[in-house]
Amino acid sequence: MKAADAMVRPLVTVGPRDFARHAGGLMDDFGLTMLPVVDQRGFRGVVTRVDVMRGKEGVQSPFVRQVMSQPVLVAARDTPVETVFDAMTRYEVLCAPVLDDGQVVGMVTRLSILQAITRNNHLHVEAGRAAVHS
């Protein structure tokens, strides 16, 4: 199973010139803990709830580019989910953007990996039942 099989879409993204409080509001509205930061050139990093909170301690109205996290754990579409999950566990992150040619095409989360595994196992069980009943 690959990262593409477990990625979540569509994505909510922000730009580096957006205000950090706007990013925080989007995370609240959509129940997210992180947003990919993108501009016309593609993926730039991520902004997390922690980044937004940290930004409130410093600059009065920080931009996303001032508080976002870099470098970031990312995956390619064909990265095995086991590799992504291991890296997420090792680096203690909850999700990783999936990139294709520098563009964010999805997001892999621990939950989306578990859901993909469950879906895949369910399909194998159903296929096994069909073979037994044939």
GROMACS elastic network, one bead per residue, 0.5 to 0.9 nm:
[ bonds ]
;  ai    aj funct       b0    kb
    1     4     6  0.82424   500
    1     5     6  0.63859   500
    1     6     6  0.80615   500
    1    78     6  0.85202   500
    1    79     6  0.85598   500
    1    80     6  0.58864   500
    1    81     6  0.60436   500
    1    82     6  0.81628   500
    1   116     6  0.84880   500
    1   117     6  0.81806   500
    1   120     6  0.85914   500
    2     5     6  0.53825   500
    2     6     6  0.70210   500
    2     7     6  0.89989   500
    2    76     6  0.88116   500
    2    77     6  0.65845   500
    2    78     6  0.51365   500
    2    79     6  0.54166   500
    2    81     6  0.51697   500
    2    82     6  0.83538   500
    3     6     6  0.52526   500
    3     7     6  0.59610   500
    3    75     6  0.70039   500
    3    76     6  0.69000   500
    3    77     6  0.51627   500
    3    78     6  0.59406   500
    3    79     6  0.54349   500
    3    80     6  0.59135   500
    3    81     6  0.51523   500
    3    82     6  0.88849   500
    3    84     6  0.73769   500
    3    98     6  0.72463   500
    3   107     6  0.86976   500
    3   108     6  0.67509   500
    3   113     6  0.81926   500
    4     7     6  0.52934   500
    4     8     6  0.86326   500
    4    76     6  0.79084   500
    4    78     6  0.65179   500
    4    79     6  0.80160   500
    4    80     6  0.89596   500
    4    81     6  0.86662   500
    4    98     6  0.76567   500
    4   105     6  0.88627   500
    4   106     6  0.77472   500
    4   107     6  0.89339   500
    4   108     6  0.82980   500
    5     8     6  0.89195   500
    5    77     6  0.81835   500
    5    78     6  0.89181   500
    5    81     6  0.83508   500
    5   113     6  0.84086   500
    5   116     6  0.67003   500
    6    81     6  0.74409   500
    6   107     6  0.82918   500
    6   108     6  0.61073   500
    6   109     6  0.80261   500
    6   112     6  0.54517   500
    6   113     6  0.51859   500
    6   114     6  0.82822   500
    6   115     6  0.75574   500
    6   116     6  0.52399   500
    6   117     6  0.81657   500
    7    77     6  0.85410   500
    7    97     6  0.84808   500
    7    98     6  0.72859   500
    7   105     6  0.84442   500
    7   106     6  0.52928   500
    7   109     6  0.73666   500
    7   112     6  0.64895   500
    7   113     6  0.77018   500
    7   116     6  0.86630   500
    8    11     6  0.73616   500
    8   105     6  0.88287   500
    8   106     6  0.53876   500
    8   107     6  0.50912   500
    8   108     6  0.61628   500
    8   109     6  0.78071   500
    8   112     6  0.68174   500
    9    12     6  0.87026   500
    9   105     6  0.75119   500
    9   106     6  0.52983   500
    9   107     6  0.69362   500
   10   105     6  0.82825   500
   10   106     6  0.70063   500
   10   107     6  0.88296   500
   11    35     6  0.82991   500
   11    36     6  0.82477   500
   11   104     6  0.85550   500
   11   105     6  0.79227   500
   11   106     6  0.64787   500
   11   107     6  0.74305   500
   12    26     6  0.78710   500
   12    27     6  0.87192   500
   12    30     6  0.83680   500
   12    35     6  0.65584   500
   12    36     6  0.75313   500
   13    23     6  0.84239   500
   13    26     6  0.88168   500
   13    35     6  0.55155   500
   13    36     6  0.51802   500
   13    37     6  0.59172   500
   13    38     6  0.67493   500
   13    46     6  0.89993   500
   14    17     6  0.83371   500
   14    18     6  0.65491   500
   14    22     6  0.84862   500
   14    23     6  0.65357   500
   14    26     6  0.88191   500
   14    35     6  0.67534   500
   14    36     6  0.65205   500
   14    37     6  0.50482   500
   14    38     6  0.62711   500
   14    39     6  0.82324   500
   14    46     6  0.88414   500
   14    47     6  0.85124   500
   14    64     6  0.79151   500
   15    18     6  0.53605   500
   15    19     6  0.87256   500
   15    23     6  0.89818   500
   15    36     6  0.83967   500
   15    37     6  0.52425   500
   15    38     6  0.51876   500
   15    39     6  0.56141   500
   15    44     6  0.86517   500
   15    64     6  0.70846   500
   15    65     6  0.80055   500
   16    19     6  0.81303   500
   16    20     6  0.89330   500
   16    37     6  0.61350   500
   16    38     6  0.69089   500
   16    39     6  0.69855   500
   16    44     6  0.78078   500
   16    45     6  0.88630   500
   16    63     6  0.67149   500
   16    66     6  0.80752   500
   16    68     6  0.81500   500
   17    20     6  0.88149   500
   17    39     6  0.89026   500
   17    63     6  0.56723   500
   17    64     6  0.61417   500
   17    65     6  0.64247   500
   18    21     6  0.84331   500
   18    22     6  0.67321   500
   18    23     6  0.73736   500
   18    62     6  0.87835   500
   18    63     6  0.56164   500
   18    64     6  0.56890   500
   18    65     6  0.80303   500
   19    22     6  0.52706   500
   19    23     6  0.67537   500
   19    24     6  0.89121   500
   19    61     6  0.68123   500
   19    62     6  0.59834   500
   19    64     6  0.56117   500
   19    65     6  0.87024   500
   20    23     6  0.50519   500
   20    24     6  0.62770   500
   20    25     6  0.86695   500
   20    47     6  0.83018   500
   20    51     6  0.84556   500
   20    52     6  0.57385   500
   20    53     6  0.89349   500
   20    55     6  0.74242   500
   20    56     6  0.85574   500
   20    61     6  0.73365   500
   20    62     6  0.57357   500
   20    63     6  0.50983   500
   20    65     6  0.83443   500
   20    66     6  0.83731   500
   20    67     6  0.73712   500
   20    68     6  0.86811   500
   21    25     6  0.61414   500
   21    26     6  0.86641   500
   21    52     6  0.68708   500
   21    53     6  0.89853   500
   21    56     6  0.85099   500
   21    61     6  0.76510   500
   21    62     6  0.78980   500
   21    63     6  0.82559   500
   21    64     6  0.84459   500
   22    25     6  0.50180   500
   22    26     6  0.62899   500
   22    27     6  0.86944   500
   22    64     6  0.87459   500
   23    26     6  0.51381   500
   23    27     6  0.62788   500
   23    28     6  0.86687   500
   23    34     6  0.88373   500
   23    35     6  0.74644   500
   23    47     6  0.75985   500
   23    48     6  0.85115   500
   23    49     6  0.85148   500
   23    52     6  0.76168   500
   23    64     6  0.73808   500
   24    27     6  0.51087   500
   24    28     6  0.62314   500
   24    29     6  0.86273   500
   24    33     6  0.89158   500
   24    47     6  0.88766   500
   24    48     6  0.81331   500
   24    49     6  0.64638   500
   24    52     6  0.63106   500
   24    53     6  0.84969   500
   25    28     6  0.50131   500
   25    29     6  0.60441   500
   25    30     6  0.85979   500
   26    30     6  0.60637   500
   26    31     6  0.81233   500
   26    32     6  0.78422   500
   26    35     6  0.85590   500
   27    30     6  0.53586   500
   27    31     6  0.55124   500
   27    33     6  0.61081   500
   27    34     6  0.69174   500
   27    35     6  0.73647   500
   27    48     6  0.85028   500
   27    49     6  0.75404   500
   28    31     6  0.51920   500
   28    32     6  0.66130   500
   28    33     6  0.83680   500
   29    32     6  0.79540   500
   32    35     6  0.74356   500
   32    48     6  0.87535   500
   32    49     6  0.84896   500
   33    47     6  0.86275   500
   33    48     6  0.57487   500
   33    49     6  0.56538   500
   33    50     6  0.85401   500
   33    94     6  0.82283   500
   33    95     6  0.87669   500
   34    46     6  0.65937   500
   34    47     6  0.56321   500
   34    49     6  0.64276   500
   34    50     6  0.89893   500
   34    94     6  0.86836   500
   34    95     6  0.78263   500
   35    45     6  0.87119   500
   35    46     6  0.55550   500
   35    47     6  0.54225   500
   35    48     6  0.64667   500
   35    49     6  0.89479   500
   35    97     6  0.89747   500
   36    43     6  0.71915   500
   36    44     6  0.76857   500
   36    45     6  0.60659   500
   36    47     6  0.65217   500
   36    48     6  0.88787   500
   36    97     6  0.69979   500
   36   104     6  0.76495   500
   36   107     6  0.86508   500
   37    42     6  0.84727   500
   37    43     6  0.60993   500
   37    44     6  0.54083   500
   37    45     6  0.51621   500
   37    46     6  0.50948   500
   37    47     6  0.67162   500
   37    64     6  0.79381   500
   37    65     6  0.83620   500
   37    68     6  0.79011   500
   38    41     6  0.75043   500
   38    42     6  0.52401   500
   38    44     6  0.53910   500
   38    45     6  0.73233   500
   38    46     6  0.85327   500
   38   103     6  0.81445   500
   38   104     6  0.79024   500
   39    42     6  0.52897   500
   39    43     6  0.67350   500
   39    44     6  0.71679   500
   40    43     6  0.86881   500
   41    44     6  0.83059   500
   41   102     6  0.81330   500
   41   103     6  0.82368   500
   42   101     6  0.87968   500
   42   102     6  0.57042   500
   42   104     6  0.72255   500
   43    46     6  0.85482   500
   43    99     6  0.79417   500
   43   102     6  0.59801   500
   43   103     6  0.55754   500
   43   104     6  0.60874   500
   44    65     6  0.88455   500
   44    68     6  0.89775   500
   44    70     6  0.80123   500
   45    65     6  0.87741   500
   45    68     6  0.65725   500
   45    69     6  0.59691   500
   45    70     6  0.55265   500
   45    71     6  0.68380   500
   45    72     6  0.62672   500
   46    64     6  0.88998   500
   46    68     6  0.56218   500
   46    69     6  0.54246   500
   46    70     6  0.71184   500
   46    71     6  0.87318   500
   46    72     6  0.70845   500
   46    97     6  0.85100   500
   47    50     6  0.81558   500
   47    51     6  0.59717   500
   47    52     6  0.71594   500
   47    64     6  0.68875   500
   47    65     6  0.85487   500
   47    67     6  0.70201   500
   47    69     6  0.58289   500
   47    70     6  0.89830   500
   48    51     6  0.50078   500
   48    52     6  0.63647   500
   48    53     6  0.86530   500
   48    67     6  0.88124   500
   48    68     6  0.71917   500
   48    69     6  0.75658   500
   49    52     6  0.51220   500
   49    53     6  0.61768   500
   49    54     6  0.85226   500
   50    53     6  0.50575   500
   50    54     6  0.59763   500
   50    55     6  0.84278   500
   51    54     6  0.50751   500
   51    55     6  0.60531   500
   51    56     6  0.87863   500
   51    64     6  0.87286   500
   51    67     6  0.54341   500
   51    68     6  0.60688   500
   51    69     6  0.71580   500
   52    55     6  0.50097   500
   52    56     6  0.65040   500
   52    62     6  0.86222   500
   52    64     6  0.79774   500
   52    67     6  0.65523   500
   52    68     6  0.79847   500
   53    56     6  0.52539   500
   53    57     6  0.70240   500
   54    57     6  0.54271   500
   54    58     6  0.71570   500
   54    67     6  0.74648   500
   55    58     6  0.54084   500
   55    59     6  0.64388   500
   55    60     6  0.82285   500
   55    61     6  0.81777   500
   55    62     6  0.62671   500
   55    63     6  0.86335   500
   55    64     6  0.88135   500
   55    66     6  0.76991   500
   55    67     6  0.57023   500
   56    59     6  0.65486   500
   56    60     6  0.66900   500
   56    61     6  0.74865   500
   56    62     6  0.74774   500
   57    60     6  0.80063   500
   58    61     6  0.87110   500
   58    62     6  0.79815   500
   59    62     6  0.53757   500
   59    63     6  0.89400   500
   59    66     6  0.88457   500
   62    65     6  0.81089   500
   62    66     6  0.61530   500
   62    67     6  0.71837   500
   63    66     6  0.53631   500
   63    67     6  0.69604   500
   63    68     6  0.87487   500
   64    67     6  0.53952   500
   64    68     6  0.56458   500
   65    68     6  0.54791   500
   65    69     6  0.86664   500
   69    72     6  0.67325   500
   70    73     6  0.89072   500
   72    96     6  0.78073   500
   72    97     6  0.85081   500
   73    84     6  0.87988   500
   73    87     6  0.78274   500
   73    88     6  0.77009   500
   73    91     6  0.83479   500
   73    93     6  0.82165   500
   73    95     6  0.83479   500
   73    96     6  0.57611   500
   73    97     6  0.74613   500
   74    84     6  0.83018   500
   74    95     6  0.87438   500
   74    96     6  0.50827   500
   74    97     6  0.50869   500
   74    98     6  0.58846   500
   74    99     6  0.69498   500
   74   107     6  0.89597   500
   75    78     6  0.80354   500
   75    79     6  0.60491   500
   75    80     6  0.89352   500
   75    84     6  0.67956   500
   75    96     6  0.65940   500
   75    97     6  0.62968   500
   75    99     6  0.62010   500
   75   100     6  0.88876   500
   75   107     6  0.88409   500
   75   108     6  0.82457   500
   76    79     6  0.52902   500
   76    80     6  0.89336   500
   76    97     6  0.84835   500
   76    98     6  0.53346   500
   76    99     6  0.52204   500
   76   100     6  0.62685   500
   76   101     6  0.88894   500
   77    80     6  0.85128   500
   77    98     6  0.61584   500
   77    99     6  0.68172   500
   77   100     6  0.67908   500
   77   105     6  0.84375   500
   77   106     6  0.87231   500
   78    81     6  0.86859   500
   79    82     6  0.84212   500
   79    83     6  0.68677   500
   79    84     6  0.69975   500
   80    83     6  0.53561   500
   80    84     6  0.65833   500
   80    85     6  0.87855   500
   81    85     6  0.59421   500
   81    86     6  0.83977   500
   81   108     6  0.87222   500
   81   113     6  0.69277   500
   82    85     6  0.51189   500
   82    86     6  0.60211   500
   82    87     6  0.85586   500
   82   113     6  0.88664   500
   83    86     6  0.51615   500
   83    87     6  0.61909   500
   83    88     6  0.85648   500
   84    87     6  0.52056   500
   84    88     6  0.60765   500
   84    89     6  0.85765   500
   84    96     6  0.78651   500
   84   108     6  0.81739   500
   85    88     6  0.50290   500
   85    89     6  0.61140   500
   85    90     6  0.85201   500
   85    95     6  0.89685   500
   85   108     6  0.89471   500
   85   109     6  0.84805   500
   85   110     6  0.69057   500
   85   113     6  0.76440   500
   86    89     6  0.51520   500
   86    90     6  0.60484   500
   86    91     6  0.85941   500
   87    91     6  0.59905   500
   87    92     6  0.80729   500
   87    93     6  0.83019   500
   88    91     6  0.53602   500
   88    92     6  0.55948   500
   88    94     6  0.64110   500
   88    95     6  0.69066   500
   88    96     6  0.75342   500
   88   109     6  0.87076   500
   88   110     6  0.79643   500
   89    93     6  0.65993   500
   89    94     6  0.80399   500
   90    93     6  0.80675   500
   93    96     6  0.76594   500
   93   109     6  0.89001   500
   93   110     6  0.89387   500
   94   108     6  0.86065   500
   94   109     6  0.58416   500
   94   110     6  0.60480   500
   94   111     6  0.87032   500
   95   107     6  0.67485   500
   95   108     6  0.54370   500
   95   110     6  0.64227   500
   95   111     6  0.89067   500
   96   106     6  0.87424   500
   96   107     6  0.57279   500
   96   108     6  0.52265   500
   96   109     6  0.64740   500
   97   104     6  0.63781   500
   97   105     6  0.76957   500
   97   106     6  0.60266   500
   97   108     6  0.61999   500
   97   109     6  0.87052   500
   98   103     6  0.82589   500
   98   104     6  0.57425   500
   98   105     6  0.57631   500
   98   106     6  0.50474   500
   98   107     6  0.54149   500
   98   108     6  0.67464   500
   99   102     6  0.56525   500
   99   103     6  0.52595   500
   99   105     6  0.57223   500
   99   106     6  0.72776   500
   99   107     6  0.87437   500
  100   103     6  0.52810   500
  100   104     6  0.64691   500
  100   105     6  0.64500   500
  101   104     6  0.84782   500
  104   107     6  0.78860   500
  107   112     6  0.86491   500
  108   111     6  0.82181   500
  108   112     6  0.61360   500
  108   113     6  0.68434   500
  109   112     6  0.50375   500
  109   113     6  0.62420   500
  109   114     6  0.86602   500
  110   113     6  0.52199   500
  110   114     6  0.63750   500
  110   115     6  0.87122   500
  111   114     6  0.51129   500
  111   115     6  0.61122   500
  111   116     6  0.85757   500
  112   116     6  0.60438   500
  112   117     6  0.85502   500
  113   116     6  0.51104   500
  113   117     6  0.61846   500
  113   118     6  0.85674   500
  114   117     6  0.51343   500
  114   118     6  0.61179   500
  114   119     6  0.85602   500
  115   118     6  0.50396   500
  115   119     6  0.60456   500
  115   120     6  0.84752   500
  116   119     6  0.50115   500
  116   120     6  0.59775   500
  116   121     6  0.84679   500
  117   120     6  0.50210   500
  117   121     6  0.60138   500
  117   122     6  0.84325   500
  118   121     6  0.51041   500
  118   122     6  0.60220   500
  118   123     6  0.85918   500
  119   122     6  0.50664   500
  119   123     6  0.62361   500
  119   124     6  0.87315   500
  120   123     6  0.51340   500
  120   124     6  0.63358   500
  120   125     6  0.87224   500
  121   124     6  0.50494   500
  121   125     6  0.61817   500
  121   126     6  0.86005   500
  122   125     6  0.50744   500
  122   126     6  0.61212   500
  122   127     6  0.85106   500
  123   126     6  0.50573   500
  123   127     6  0.59995   500
  123   128     6  0.84480   500
  124   127     6  0.50527   500
  124   128     6  0.60382   500
  124   129     6  0.85703   500
  125   128     6  0.50119   500
  125   129     6  0.61633   500
  125   130     6  0.86100   500
  126   129     6  0.50340   500
  126   130     6  0.61474   500
  126   131     6  0.86052   500
  127   130     6  0.50425   500
  127   131     6  0.62040   500
  127   132     6  0.86824   500
  128   131     6  0.50779   500
  128   132     6  0.62463   500
  128   133     6  0.86900   500
  129   132     6  0.50748   500
  129   133     6  0.61619   500
  129   134     6  0.85884   500
  130   133     6  0.51586   500
  130   134     6  0.60769   500
  131   134     6  0.52613   500
